[in-house]
Amino acid sequence: LADAATPLWRLPYEEQLQVKYESQKKTLRTLASRLEEAGVDVQKPGGLCCPLRPIVPSPIINGYRNKSSFSVNRGPDGNPKTVGLYVGTGRARNIVCVKADHVENIPTKHKQVAQCYEEFLRRSPLEPCILFHRGGHWRELVVRTNSRGHTMAIVTFHPQQLGQEALAAQKALLKEFFTCGPGAVCSLTSLYFQESTMTRCSHEQSPYQLLYGEPHIFEELLGLKFRISPDAFFQVNTRGAEALYQEVGKLSQAAGDTVLLDVCCGTGTIGLSLARQVSEVIGIEIVEKAVEDARWNATFNGISNCEFHSGKAEMVLPQLLSSWKDDRPLVAVVNPSRAGLRIPALQIPVSSAWNSAVFLYPSFPGTIGLSLARQVSEVIGIEIVEKAVEDARWNATFNGISNCEFHSGKAEMVLPQLLSSWKDDRPLVAVVNPSRAGLHYRVVRAIRNCKAIRRLLYVSCKPEGEAMRNFLELCCPPDPRKKLAGEPFAPALAIPFDMFPHTVHCELVLLFTR
């Protein structure tokens, strides 16, 4: 299991960093080669597309994860009520669920909650739900913690044909176990229960039910306080995220007249962290709950120059940028999923100071935006998870940040709408931090075609994956067929951050300018 979940755990940490650094060099060489094929000459020494700085190490090497997901399935001994992580493959038909006791990156507290959940399952008369069509009920466990040890547990349950009375009885038993029974040793801050008939359900599809404790846990990051809901995105390595966001702030060159555009803003972490550097933050996020969190985070932190939009970036961003007439510098920060951005978001028809606006996507709980809010005039975040937007707004308010706005929705829906009517003359900086799926092509198109955006920060957890498509769309010559009419960007600098020690993954921040 350790070799599968943390394949580099046997190497000394310095050697792990070297492995990841070489991997990022390979990615930048691939990008340079692909751009050359498209008629763009960007090669630098070593065949890279831009300078590559040394990898930034993680401040914490072991037990750094603040969120862990545990599956329920047959263990090596055949017991179907085993809680752990999967080993094996479906093709070989040798998948087993192994306890994660010896996995280096999972904190002791998470392992303790998983062990208690397994004990609860083995006491329960109900079977686990391994295959939906074969019945069973108990499913995965998610554990979230903050730096103070506050712990949230979320249990997923397939109701099958159970009535409300039977469901209520199971919820009561679960609550009793973790509050009065053997599970009380976990000292949970929050215990959630979600009924789900699908592999994965959002809060909107099937609400998280609070069985015990506080509805949220809170985390401090760069002097700001963030509210975290059950399904809100928050970087799994909190201390590593601080180093990442500080560097994003420096690279954005956001100042007082800059507008920060935060694409995939989540609960607003990037935008709120930069809100005091810029004049305004605009965030876009598809998860409405994340947008709620982002707004809450902004309010809680006393940040008033942020706005968050809920929706698909490929829908929101083109509309937002297409008529941008603000003369403030506009800086873009993008942090999409591994699939990258969708082209329309890169296609919008952009420098930085206290008069700048910053746009972030996703804003998540507002972490990046709030960390930048004091450097810029405004932060605008977009996040698809509504709960994350709620958290982002709360975080801004709690931290006394008032120059942030968070929008809930898909970036491809929200961003085009926001940029289409942009009449501000402040610099506009864009920060995108999408999932591994990357940015929708409408988001790519919106950013690409927005003249106000001269600096774009793309934060990627898998740059060699779908994000590569986004990089090519941002930098290729104008292409009328794809409606990529704007001046192309060029990669200017790359900085890798080791957010995931012992694994092969790392976060890459790519600065694009034009």
C-alpha positions as CSV (number, residue, x, y, z in Angstrom):
1,L,0.0,0.0,0.0
2,A,2.8,2.4,0.9
3,D,4.4,1.9,-2.5
4,A,1.1,2.5,-4.3
5,A,-0.1,5.6,-2.3
6,T,3.4,7.1,-1.6
7,P,5.8,5.6,-4.3
8,L,8.7,7.8,-3.3
9,W,8.6,7.2,0.5
10,R,11.7,5.0,0.5
11,L,13.8,7.9,-1.0
12,P,15.5,10.5,1.2
13,Y,13.5,13.8,0.9
14,E,16.2,15.6,-1.1
15,E,16.2,12.8,-3.7
16,Q,12.4,13.0,-3.9
17,L,12.7,16.7,-4.7
18,Q,15.2,16.0,-7.5
19,V,12.9,13.3,-9.0
20,K,10.1,15.9,-9.1
21,Y,12.3,18.7,-10.5
22,E,13.4,16.5,-13.4
23,S,9.8,15.6,-14.1
24,Q,8.9,19.3,-14.3
25,K,11.9,19.9,-16.7
26,K,10.5,17.2,-18.9
27,T,7.0,18.9,-18.9
28,L,8.5,22.3,-19.9
29,R,10.6,20.7,-22.7
30,T,7.4,19.0,-24.0
31,L,5.6,22.4,-24.0
32,A,8.5,24.0,-25.8
33,S,8.4,21.2,-28.4
34,R,4.7,21.4,-28.9
35,L,4.8,25.2,-29.2
36,E,7.6,24.9,-31.8
37,E,5.3,22.6,-33.8
38,A,2.7,25.3,-33.7
39,G,5.1,27.9,-35.0
40,V,6.0,29.5,-31.7
41,D,9.7,29.7,-30.8
42,V,10.0,29.9,-27.0
43,Q,13.0,27.6,-26.3
44,K,15.4,28.6,-23.6
45,P,18.6,27.0,-22.5
46,G,18.2,23.3,-21.9
47,G,15.3,23.1,-24.3
48,L,12.8,24.5,-21.8
49,C,10.0,26.9,-22.7
50,C,10.9,29.3,-19.9
51,P,13.3,29.5,-16.8
52,L,12.6,26.9,-14.2
53,R,13.3,27.8,-10.6
54,P,14.4,25.2,-8.0
55,I,11.5,23.3,-6.4
56,V,10.2,24.7,-3.2
57,P,10.2,22.0,-0.5
58,S,7.2,21.3,1.8
59,P,7.6,22.7,5.3
60,I,6.1,19.4,6.6
61,I,7.1,16.0,5.2
62,N,5.1,13.5,7.1
63,G,1.4,13.5,8.1
64,Y,0.8,16.7,6.2
65,R,-2.6,15.9,4.7
66,N,-5.5,17.8,6.2
67,K,-8.0,15.7,4.3
68,S,-8.1,11.9,3.8
69,S,-10.7,9.6,2.1
70,F,-11.0,6.0,3.2
71,S,-12.8,3.3,1.3
72,V,-14.8,0.3,2.6
73,N,-14.2,-3.1,1.0
74,R,-12.8,-6.5,1.5
75,G,-9.4,-6.6,3.3
76,P,-6.5,-9.0,2.7
77,D,-8.3,-11.4,5.2
78,G,-11.6,-11.2,3.2
79,N,-13.5,-9.1,5.7
80,P,-15.8,-6.8,3.7
81,K,-15.9,-4.3,6.6
82,T,-12.3,-3.1,6.2
83,V,-11.6,0.6,6.1
84,G,-8.5,1.8,4.2
85,L,-7.1,2.4,0.8
86,Y,-7.2,0.3,-2.3
87,V,-4.3,-1.9,-3.6
88,G,-4.4,-3.9,-6.8
89,T,-6.2,-3.5,-10.2
90,G,-9.6,-4.3,-11.6
91,R,-8.0,-6.0,-14.6
92,A,-6.1,-8.4,-12.4
93,R,-9.1,-8.8,-10.1
94,N,-6.9,-8.5,-7.1
95,I,-8.2,-5.3,-5.5
96,V,-8.1,-5.3,-1.7
97,C,-8.7,-2.6,0.9
98,V,-5.7,-2.2,3.2
99,K,-5.5,-0.3,6.5
100,A,-3.5,2.9,6.0
101,D,-1.7,2.7,9.4
102,H,1.7,2.9,7.8
103,V,1.2,5.4,5.1
104,E,3.5,8.4,5.7
105,N,1.4,11.3,4.5
106,I,-1.7,10.5,6.5
107,P,-1.9,12.1,10.0
108,T,-2.3,9.9,13.1
109,K,-5.7,11.5,13.8
110,H,-7.1,10.5,10.4
111,K,-5.9,6.9,11.0
112,Q,-7.5,6.9,14.4
113,V,-10.9,7.9,13.0
114,A,-10.7,5.3,10.2
115,Q,-9.9,2.6,12.8
116,C,-12.9,3.7,14.9
117,Y,-15.2,3.7,11.8
118,E,-14.1,0.2,11.0
119,E,-14.9,-0.9,14.6
120,F,-18.4,0.7,14.2
121,L,-19.0,-1.1,10.9
122,R,-18.0,-4.5,12.4
123,R,-20.6,-3.9,15.1
124,S,-23.3,-2.8,12.7
125,P,-25.8,-5.4,11.4
126,L,-25.9,-3.6,8.1
127,E,-23.5,-4.6,5.3
128,P,-21.2,-2.3,3.5
129,C,-22.1,-1.1,0.0
130,I,-19.4,-2.5,-2.3
131,L,-21.4,-2.8,-5.5
132,F,-24.6,-0.7,-5.7
133,H,-26.7,-3.4,-7.4
134,R,-25.7,-5.9,-4.8
135,G,-27.1,-3.9,-1.9
136,G,-25.4,-2.9,1.3
137,H,-25.2,0.5,2.9
138,W,-22.0,1.8,4.6
139,R,-19.6,3.5,2.3
140,E,-16.6,5.8,2.4
141,L,-15.3,8.0,5.2
142,V,-13.7,11.4,4.7
143,V,-11.7,13.0,7.5
144,R,-10.7,16.7,7.6
145,T,-8.6,18.3,10.3
146,N,-7.0,21.8,10.8
147,S,-3.7,22.8,12.3
148,R,-5.3,22.9,15.8
149,G,-6.5,19.3,15.6
150,H,-10.2,20.0,15.1
151,T,-11.6,17.1,13.3
152,M,-14.6,16.7,10.9
153,A,-15.8,13.2,9.8
154,I,-18.1,12.6,6.9
155,V,-19.8,9.2,6.5
156,T,-21.4,8.2,3.2
157,F,-24.4,5.8,3.2
158,H,-26.4,4.2,0.5
159,P,-30.1,4.1,1.7
160,Q,-31.2,1.3,-0.7
161,Q,-34.8,0.7,0.3
162,L,-34.6,1.8,3.9
163,G,-37.4,4.1,5.1
164,Q,-36.9,7.3,7.0
165,E,-37.4,5.6,10.4
166,A,-34.7,3.1,9.7
167,L,-32.4,5.8,8.4
168,A,-32.9,7.8,11.5
169,A,-32.0,4.8,13.6
170,Q,-28.7,4.3,11.8
171,K,-27.8,7.9,12.1
172,A,-28.5,7.8,15.9
173,L,-26.3,4.7,16.2
174,L,-23.4,6.4,14.4
175,K,-23.7,9.5,16.5
176,E,-23.9,7.5,19.7
177,F,-20.7,5.5,18.8
178,F,-18.7,8.7,18.1
179,T,-20.0,10.7,21.0
180,C,-20.6,8.2,23.8
181,G,-19.1,5.0,22.6
182,P,-15.6,3.8,21.6
183,G,-15.4,6.5,18.8
184,A,-15.5,9.2,21.5
185,V,-11.7,8.9,21.7
186,C,-11.6,10.7,18.3
187,S,-13.0,13.9,19.9
188,L,-14.8,14.9,16.7
189,T,-15.6,18.5,16.2
190,S,-18.2,17.7,13.5
191,L,-19.9,14.5,12.4
192,Y,-21.7,14.5,9.0
193,F,-23.8,11.9,7.3
194,Q,-24.6,11.9,3.6
195,E,-27.1,9.6,1.8
196,S,-25.9,8.9,-1.7
197,T,-27.1,6.6,-4.4
198,M,-24.3,7.6,-6.7
199,T,-20.5,7.2,-6.7
200,R,-20.1,10.8,-5.6
201,C,-22.8,13.4,-4.6
202,S,-22.6,17.1,-4.2
203,H,-24.3,18.9,-1.3
204,E,-26.9,20.2,-3.8
205,Q,-27.7,16.7,-4.9
206,S,-27.8,15.2,-1.5
207,P,-27.3,17.6,1.5
208,Y,-24.7,16.8,4.1
209,Q,-26.6,16.1,7.4
210,L,-24.9,17.4,10.6
211,L,-25.3,14.7,13.2
212,Y,-23.1,16.2,15.9
213,G,-21.0,19.3,16.6
214,E,-20.1,22.4,14.7
215,P,-21.1,22.9,11.0
216,H,-17.6,24.0,10.0
217,I,-14.0,23.7,11.0
218,F,-11.6,26.7,10.6
219,E,-8.1,27.1,9.4
220,E,-5.6,29.9,9.6
221,L,-3.5,30.7,6.6
222,L,-1.2,33.8,6.1
223,G,-2.9,35.6,9.0
224,L,-6.4,35.0,7.7
225,K,-9.1,32.7,9.1
226,F,-11.0,30.3,6.7
227,R,-14.2,28.4,7.1
228,I,-14.2,24.9,5.7
229,S,-17.4,23.1,4.8
230,P,-17.6,19.3,4.3
231,D,-17.1,19.4,0.5
232,A,-15.1,22.6,0.2
233,F,-11.7,22.4,-1.5
234,F,-8.7,23.4,0.6
235,Q,-5.1,22.6,-0.3
236,V,-4.3,19.3,1.5
237,N,-1.0,20.7,2.7
238,T,-1.8,23.9,4.6
239,R,1.7,25.0,5.3
240,G,2.8,24.2,1.8
241,A,-0.2,26.3,0.5
242,E,1.1,29.3,2.5
243,A,4.4,29.1,0.6
244,L,2.6,28.7,-2.7
245,Y,0.2,31.6,-2.2
246,Q,3.0,33.9,-1.1
247,E,4.9,33.2,-4.3
248,V,1.7,33.7,-6.4
249,G,1.4,37.2,-4.8
250,K,4.9,38.1,-5.8
251,L,4.6,36.8,-9.4
252,S,1.3,38.5,-9.9
253,Q,3.1,41.9,-9.3
254,A,-0.4,42.9,-8.1
255,A,-0.5,46.4,-6.6
256,G,-3.0,48.9,-5.5
257,D,-4.6,49.5,-8.9
258,T,-4.8,45.9,-10.0
259,V,-7.9,43.8,-10.4
260,L,-7.3,40.1,-9.6
261,L,-9.3,37.6,-11.6
262,D,-9.5,34.3,-9.6
263,V,-10.7,31.5,-11.9
264,C,-11.7,28.2,-10.1
265,C,-11.6,30.3,-6.9
266,G,-13.0,27.6,-4.6
267,T,-13.6,29.2,-1.1
268,G,-11.5,32.2,-2.0
269,T,-8.1,31.3,-0.5
270,I,-5.9,32.8,-3.3
271,G,-8.1,35.9,-3.8
272,L,-8.5,36.7,-0.2
273,S,-4.8,36.2,0.6
274,L,-4.1,38.9,-2.1
275,A,-7.1,41.1,-1.5
276,R,-5.2,43.7,0.5
277,Q,-2.6,44.1,-2.3
278,V,-5.2,44.9,-5.0
279,S,-8.1,47.2,-5.7
280,E,-10.5,44.3,-6.3
281,V,-10.8,40.5,-6.5
282,I,-13.3,38.8,-8.8
283,G,-13.7,35.0,-8.2
284,I,-15.5,32.4,-10.3
285,E,-16.4,29.0,-8.9
286,I,-18.9,26.3,-10.2
287,V,-19.7,24.9,-6.7
288,E,-22.2,27.2,-5.1
289,K,-21.4,26.0,-1.6
290,A,-17.8,27.0,-2.1
291,V,-18.9,30.5,-3.2
292,E,-21.0,30.8,0.0
293,D,-17.8,29.9,2.0
294,A,-15.8,32.4,0.0
295,R,-18.2,35.2,0.7
296,W,-18.3,34.2,4.4
297,N,-14.5,34.1,4.6
298,A,-14.3,37.6,3.0
299,T,-16.8,39.0,5.4
300,F,-15.4,37.3,8.5
301,N,-11.9,38.6,7.6
302,G,-13.2,42.1,7.0
303,I,-12.3,42.0,3.3
304,S,-14.8,44.1,1.2
305,N,-13.1,44.3,-2.2
306,C,-13.9,40.8,-3.3
307,E,-16.8,39.5,-5.4
308,F,-17.5,35.8,-6.1
309,H,-19.5,34.5,-9.0
310,S,-21.0,31.0,-9.0
311,G,-21.1,29.2,-12.3
312,K,-19.0,27.5,-15.0
313,A,-15.9,29.5,-15.8
314,E,-16.5,28.9,-19.6
315,M,-19.9,30.6,-19.3
316,V,-19.1,33.4,-16.8
317,L,-15.6,34.5,-17.8
318,P,-16.2,35.3,-21.5
319,Q,-19.3,37.4,-20.5
320,L,-17.3,39.2,-17.8
321,L,-14.3,39.9,-20.0
322,S,-15.8,40.6,-23.4
323,S,-16.7,44.2,-22.6
324,W,-14.0,44.9,-20.0
325,K,-13.3,48.6,-20.3
326,D,-11.6,49.1,-16.9
327,D,-8.2,50.7,-17.4
328,R,-6.8,49.1,-14.2
329,P,-4.2,46.3,-14.6
330,L,-5.9,42.9,-14.8
331,V,-4.0,39.9,-13.6
332,A,-5.3,36.4,-14.1
333,V,-4.6,33.4,-11.8
334,V,-5.9,30.0,-13.0
335,N,-5.9,26.8,-10.9
336,P,-8.1,24.3,-12.9
337,S,-8.6,20.6,-12.5
338,R,-6.2,18.2,-14.2
339,A,-8.5,18.4,-17.3
340,G,-7.3,22.0,-17.8
341,L,-9.3,25.0,-19.0
342,R,-12.0,25.0,-21.7
343,I,-11.1,27.2,-24.7
344,P,-13.9,29.9,-24.3
345,A,-12.4,31.0,-21.0
346,L,-9.1,31.8,-22.7
347,Q,-10.8,33.8,-25.5
348,I,-11.7,37.1,-23.9
349,P,-11.0,40.4,-26.1
350,V,-4.5,42.8,-20.2
351,S,0.4,44.9,-15.5
352,S,0.1,45.7,-11.7
353,A,-0.2,48.4,-8.6
354,W,-2.9,49.4,-5.7
355,N,-5.2,50.2,-8.5
356,S,-5.1,46.6,-9.9
357,A,-7.9,44.1,-10.0
358,V,-7.3,40.4,-9.6
359,F,-9.4,37.5,-10.9
360,L,-9.2,34.0,-9.5
361,Y,-10.7,30.6,-10.5
362,P,-11.5,28.6,-8.7
363,S,-11.7,30.7,-5.5
364,F,-12.4,27.6,-3.3
365,P,-12.8,29.0,0.3
366,G,-11.1,32.2,-0.9
367,T,-7.6,31.4,0.3
368,I,-5.6,32.7,-2.6
369,G,-7.8,35.7,-3.2
370,L,-7.9,36.7,0.5
371,S,-4.1,36.3,0.7
372,L,-3.7,38.9,-2.1
373,A,-6.6,41.2,-1.1
374,R,-4.5,43.6,0.8
375,Q,-2.1,44.0,-2.1
376,V,-4.7,45.0,-4.8
377,S,-7.7,47.2,-5.2
378,E,-10.2,44.3,-5.8
379,V,-10.4,40.5,-5.9
380,I,-13.1,38.7,-8.0
381,G,-13.5,34.9,-7.5
382,I,-15.4,32.3,-9.4
383,E,-16.2,28.8,-7.9
384,I,-18.6,26.1,-9.0
385,V,-19.3,24.9,-5.4
386,E,-21.8,27.2,-3.8
387,K,-20.8,26.1,-0.3
388,A,-17.2,27.1,-1.0
389,V,-18.5,30.5,-2.2
390,E,-20.4,30.8,1.1
391,D,-17.2,30.0,3.0
392,A,-15.1,32.4,0.9
393,R,-17.5,35.3,1.6
394,W,-17.5,34.4,5.3
395,N,-13.7,34.2,5.3
396,A,-13.5,37.7,3.7
397,T,-15.9,39.2,6.2
398,F,-14.3,37.6,9.2
399,N,-10.8,38.8,8.2
400,G,-12.0,42.3,7.6
401,I,-11.5,42.2,3.8
402,S,-14.1,44.1,1.8
403,N,-12.5,44.3,-1.7
404,C,-13.5,40.8,-2.7
405,E,-16.5,39.4,-4.6
406,F,-17.2,35.7,-5.2
407,H,-19.4,34.3,-8.0
408,S,-20.8,30.8,-7.8
409,G,-21.1,28.8,-11.0
410,K,-19.2,27.1,-13.8
411,A,-16.3,29.3,-14.9
412,E,-17.2,28.7,-18.6
413,M,-20.6,30.3,-17.9
414,V,-19.6,33.1,-15.4
415,L,-16.3,34.3,-16.7
416,P,-17.3,35.2,-20.2
417,Q,-20.2,37.2,-18.9
418,L,-18.0,39.0,-16.4
419,L,-15.3,39.9,-18.9
420,S,-17.6,40.8,-21.7
421,S,-18.8,43.9,-19.9
422,W,-15.4,44.8,-18.3
423,K,-15.1,48.6,-18.6
424,D,-12.6,49.2,-15.8
425,D,-9.2,50.7,-16.7
426,R,-7.4,49.1,-13.8
427,P,-4.8,46.3,-14.5
428,L,-6.5,42.9,-14.4
429,V,-4.5,40.0,-13.1
430,A,-5.9,36.4,-13.6
431,V,-5.1,33.5,-11.3
432,V,-6.5,30.1,-12.3
433,N,-6.3,27.1,-10.1
434,P,-8.5,24.4,-11.7
435,S,-8.9,20.7,-11.0
436,R,-6.9,18.1,-13.0
437,A,-9.6,18.4,-15.7
438,G,-8.2,21.8,-16.5
439,L,-10.1,24.8,-17.9
440,H,-13.1,24.7,-20.2
441,Y,-12.2,26.0,-23.7
442,R,-14.6,28.9,-23.2
443,V,-12.6,30.0,-20.1
444,V,-9.4,29.8,-22.1
445,R,-10.9,31.8,-25.0
446,A,-12.2,34.5,-22.6
447,I,-8.8,35.0,-21.0
448,R,-7.0,34.9,-24.3
449,N,-9.3,37.5,-25.9
450,C,-9.3,40.0,-22.9
451,K,-6.8,42.7,-23.7
452,A,-6.8,43.9,-20.1
453,I,-5.1,40.6,-18.9
454,R,-1.3,41.0,-19.4
455,R,-0.3,38.6,-16.6
456,L,-1.8,35.1,-16.1
457,L,-0.8,32.7,-13.3
458,Y,-1.8,29.1,-13.9
459,V,-1.5,26.8,-10.9
460,S,-1.6,23.2,-12.0
461,C,-1.4,19.9,-10.0
462,K,-0.8,17.9,-13.2
463,P,0.8,20.1,-15.8
464,E,1.7,17.1,-18.0
465,G,-2.0,16.2,-18.3
466,E,-5.0,18.2,-19.6
467,A,-3.4,21.5,-18.5
468,M,-0.9,21.1,-21.4
469,R,-3.8,21.7,-23.8
470,N,-4.6,24.9,-22.0
471,F,-1.0,26.1,-22.2
472,L,-0.9,25.5,-25.9
473,E,-4.2,27.3,-26.4
474,L,-2.9,30.3,-24.4
475,C,0.3,30.6,-26.4
476,C,-0.5,29.5,-30.0
477,P,-0.8,32.0,-32.8
478,P,-4.3,33.5,-33.3
479,D,-6.7,30.9,-34.6
480,P,-10.0,32.1,-36.1
481,R,-11.3,28.5,-36.2
482,K,-11.1,28.3,-32.4
483,K,-12.0,31.9,-32.0
484,L,-8.6,32.6,-30.4
485,A,-8.2,36.1,-31.7
486,G,-6.3,37.7,-28.9
487,E,-2.6,38.3,-28.7
488,P,-0.9,35.0,-27.5
489,F,0.7,34.7,-24.1
490,A,4.3,33.4,-23.6
491,P,5.6,31.3,-20.7
492,A,7.8,33.6,-18.6
493,L,8.7,31.6,-15.5
494,A,7.9,28.2,-13.8
495,I,8.2,27.4,-10.1
496,P,7.4,23.9,-8.8
497,F,6.1,23.4,-5.2
498,D,6.2,20.1,-3.4
499,M,2.8,20.0,-1.9
500,F,2.7,16.2,-1.7
501,P,5.9,14.6,-0.2
502,H,6.4,10.9,-0.8
503,T,4.2,11.0,-3.9
504,V,5.2,11.7,-7.5
505,H,2.9,14.8,-7.7
506,C,3.8,18.4,-7.2
507,E,2.2,21.8,-7.9
508,L,3.6,23.9,-10.8
509,V,3.0,27.6,-11.0
510,L,3.4,28.9,-14.5
511,L,3.6,32.7,-15.2
512,F,2.4,33.7,-18.7
513,T,2.8,37.3,-19.9
514,R,2.1,39.3,-23.1
